[in-house]
Amino acid sequence: MWRDEGLRLPVRPKRRRRGPRMPGHLTAAAPNEVWAIDFVSDRTADGRPLKILTVTDEHTREALAIPVARRMGADDTVDALERIVELRGRAPKMIRCDNGPEFISQSLRDWCRFNHAGTGYIEPGAPWQNPFVESFNGHLRRELLEMESFNSLFEAQLLVEDWRREYNHYRPHQSLNYLTPAEYARTQTNGDQPELS
């Protein structure tokens, strides 16, 4: 019919083929196998910046830490990871992150090497390759950052930590058979891993 009227057929978009998984892509099958990390930005009421690091366990969906600061670089990222390792007793097998300057820094690479952790960098502009932390960041933004106006850095730190505890202990996840991340982590570790409060 289009040709009879002298019109050109619309070009059909090519379907994207899903290629093989990225080299080094590890799917988390147990706690502490893959930690996903990313940054979220916000501002206090006076317009000053807030930088928020989110660290999640891809298997248990736990929010391991959400430190908030005015500025946060590679050394601060490593310090946050060290505090999590102290609480959990071991480092992950892999850190999944984007190619931001804090994540490709020598300090994070050294930390991974010393802790026998690999790095799974996602391709630039491909946040879907780090889906768990991106989904988590969306919840954090919709449920807290867009709802609150922080008057100070200290207030932001308190409210973000309260939200993290609620997320871990009171929010059932469909993907975890309607358990909270903390409950699910207990079923996976048989009590050999300290719980993050």
matplotlib code that plots the C-alpha trace (Angstrom):
import matplotlib.pyplot as plt

x = [0.0, 2.8, 4.5, 1.3, 1.0, 4.6, 5.7, 8.9, 8.6, 9.6, 12.9, 12.6, 15.0, 17.6, 17.2, 20.0, 21.5, 22.7, 26.3, 28.2, 28.8, 31.6, 35.0, 35.4, 31.7, 31.0, 27.4, 27.1, 26.0, 26.9, 27.4, 30.7, 31.3, 30.4, 30.1, 28.7, 29.7, 28.7, 28.3, 25.1, 25.1, 22.8, 22.9, 22.2, 19.6, 22.4, 23.4, 26.6, 27.3, 26.9, 28.7, 27.2, 29.0, 26.7, 28.1, 25.8, 26.2, 24.8, 23.7, 22.1, 21.0, 22.3, 23.3, 26.8, 27.6, 26.4, 28.9, 28.1, 30.6, 31.1, 33.9, 34.9, 37.9, 39.6, 41.2, 37.8, 36.3, 39.1, 38.5, 34.8, 35.6, 38.1, 35.5, 33.1, 35.8, 36.5, 32.8, 32.3, 35.6, 36.6, 36.7, 34.6, 35.8, 35.0, 34.1, 31.7, 31.8, 32.0, 35.1, 34.9, 38.2, 37.7, 37.3, 40.1, 42.6, 45.8, 44.6, 41.5, 43.5, 46.1, 43.3, 41.8, 45.2, 46.1, 42.6, 42.6, 39.5, 39.0, 37.5, 34.6, 34.5, 31.3, 31.5, 31.3, 27.7, 26.3, 24.7, 22.6, 25.8, 25.7, 21.9, 21.8, 23.5, 21.6, 18.3, 19.4, 20.5, 17.0, 15.3, 17.6, 16.9, 13.1, 12.5, 15.0, 17.0, 14.0, 11.8, 14.2, 16.0, 19.1, 20.2, 23.7, 26.1, 25.5, 21.8, 22.3, 24.6, 22.1, 19.1, 20.9, 22.2, 18.6, 17.3, 20.1, 19.1, 15.5, 16.3, 18.3, 16.1, 12.5, 12.1, 11.3, 12.4, 10.5, 13.8, 14.7, 11.5, 10.0, 12.8, 14.6, 18.3, 19.4, 17.1, 18.3, 21.9, 21.4, 20.0, 23.0, 25.8, 24.6, 25.7, 29.4, 29.2, 28.5, 25.4, 25.7, 23.6]
y = [0.0, 2.4, 1.7, 2.1, 5.6, 6.4, 6.6, 5.1, 2.4, 3.4, 2.0, -0.6, -0.2, -3.0, -5.2, -5.1, -8.5, -9.3, -10.3, -12.5, -11.2, -8.8, -10.5, -10.9, -10.5, -12.3, -13.0, -12.9, -16.4, -15.7, -12.8, -10.9, -12.1, -8.8, -5.4, -2.7, 0.9, 4.2, 7.9, 10.0, 13.8, 16.2, 19.6, 21.0, 23.8, 26.4, 25.1, 23.4, 20.0, 16.6, 13.5, 10.2, 6.8, 3.8, 0.3, -2.7, -6.4, -7.7, -11.1, -10.0, -6.6, -5.1, -1.5, -2.0, 1.7, 5.1, 7.7, 11.3, 14.1, 17.5, 16.0, 12.4, 11.1, 7.8, 7.7, 8.3, 5.4, 3.1, 4.1, 3.3, -0.1, -0.8, 0.0, -2.5, -5.2, -4.7, -5.3, -8.2, -9.9, -10.1, -8.2, -9.2, -11.2, -8.3, -4.6, -3.5, 0.1, 2.7, 4.4, 7.5, 9.0, 7.7, 4.2, 4.0, 5.5, 3.8, 3.7, 1.7, -0.6, -1.1, -1.8, -4.4, -6.0, -6.2, -7.7, -10.1, -8.4, -8.0, -4.9, -5.2, -1.9, -1.3, 0.3, 4.1, 5.3, 1.8, 2.0, -1.1, -3.1, -2.2, -2.8, -3.5, -0.3, 1.8, 0.5, 1.1, 4.7, 5.2, 4.2, 6.4, 9.4, 8.9, 8.0, 10.3, 12.8, 14.2, 14.2, 15.9, 19.2, 18.8, 21.9, 20.6, 17.8, 16.3, 16.2, 14.5, 11.9, 11.1, 10.8, 8.8, 6.3, 6.0, 5.3, 2.7, 0.8, 0.9, -0.4, -3.3, -4.3, -3.3, -3.5, -6.9, -7.5, -9.6, -10.9, -12.2, -14.1, -11.2, -11.2, -8.0, -7.9, -8.4, -11.5, -12.9, -12.4, -14.3, -17.3, -17.3, -17.0, -19.4, -16.9, -16.8, -13.2, -10.2, -8.2, -4.6, -2.6]
z = [0.0, 0.8, -2.5, -4.5, -3.0, -3.9, -0.3, 1.1, 3.6, 7.1, 8.1, 10.8, 13.6, 13.9, 16.8, 19.2, 19.7, 23.2, 22.9, 25.2, 28.7, 29.2, 29.9, 33.6, 34.3, 37.5, 38.6, 42.3, 43.6, 47.3, 49.7, 49.2, 45.7, 44.0, 45.5, 43.2, 43.9, 42.4, 43.3, 43.6, 43.9, 45.8, 47.5, 50.9, 51.2, 50.9, 47.5, 48.6, 47.0, 48.6, 47.2, 48.2, 47.7, 47.5, 48.1, 47.7, 47.8, 44.5, 46.0, 49.2, 47.9, 51.2, 51.3, 52.8, 53.2, 52.1, 53.2, 52.5, 52.2, 50.5, 48.4, 48.0, 46.1, 45.6, 49.0, 50.7, 48.5, 49.7, 53.3, 53.0, 51.5, 54.3, 57.0, 55.3, 55.2, 58.9, 59.6, 57.2, 57.8, 54.1, 50.8, 47.8, 44.9, 42.6, 42.7, 39.9, 39.0, 36.2, 34.8, 37.0, 38.2, 41.7, 40.5, 38.0, 40.4, 41.5, 45.2, 44.4, 42.1, 44.8, 47.4, 45.0, 44.4, 48.1, 48.9, 46.0, 44.5, 40.8, 39.2, 36.8, 34.9, 33.0, 29.5, 29.4, 29.1, 29.9, 33.4, 32.6, 33.1, 36.8, 37.3, 41.1, 42.2, 39.6, 40.8, 44.4, 43.5, 42.0, 45.2, 47.3, 45.0, 44.8, 48.4, 50.2, 48.2, 46.3, 49.4, 51.9, 51.9, 54.0, 56.0, 56.7, 55.9, 59.3, 58.8, 55.4, 56.9, 59.7, 57.4, 54.7, 57.4, 58.8, 55.3, 54.8, 58.0, 57.1, 53.6, 55.0, 57.9, 57.0, 53.2, 51.8, 48.2, 45.7, 44.3, 47.8, 48.2, 50.2, 52.8, 53.8, 52.6, 56.2, 56.7, 53.4, 54.2, 57.5, 55.5, 53.2, 55.8, 58.5, 61.1, 60.1, 58.9, 61.1, 60.3, 59.2, 61.5]

ax = plt.figure().add_subplot(projection="3d")
ax.plot(x, y, z, "-o")
ax.set_aspect("equal")
plt.show()
